[in-house]
Amino acid sequence: MAVLTAWSSLADICLDCLAHYAPKIYSEYVTKLNALQNRYPTLRRNFIRSIYPSVTFNLGPAAVCKIHLDVHNDPTGYCPITSAGTYNPLKGGHIVLYDLKLLVVFPPGSTVLIPSATMPHGNTPISSHETRYTMTQHCAGGLLRWIKYGFKTMKSYGTTKAGRELMKAMAGDPEERLQEALDRISKVDELASDQEKYLVFTD
């Protein structure tokens, strides 16, 4: 029970980080995933305040990830990654952000928010006598599309001309979709006003 309480507390911190640093993305997740919960009230949240539909625990005991992309996650959203364990963060366990050419010291208890579907990431090894665990919360892009399409798959609209036109309209213009995704990232000078405008509570 104590372990579950600790993970739940960490999940709360991750949620607060998302709300603080990415209020537009947070608001969108709350809106869409609350709609999912309202349609299917028997669904249970991973944690009481959680808005993330999925969580992955890597219990190692020496969790190390090679450089990778989580291509099935929401490409415009952020995934909180939290580390735990007993390792020397100056010697190992660094977060590697490959495209940014960054090697970030990542002590036990740290959390980072990254767009895991579009930013290659991984971490460096730790010593053989050390331990490292991670908790990653994430949301599948396919789930958000399914919600957007009225809780239906794209295939369910059929292959008729009307169905194809409807799917095209719902998918939108690729350049416009890209701009919309970029607009969901709060700029430094917008952050305070975005927090005031988009911040809502999930409990």
Helices and strands as residue ranges (DSSP letters): H 2-21, H 23-39, E 54-58, E 79-86, E 95-97, E 102-104, E 111-114, E 121-123, E 131-138, H 141-148, G 154-157, H 161-171, H 174-183, G 188-190, H 191-198
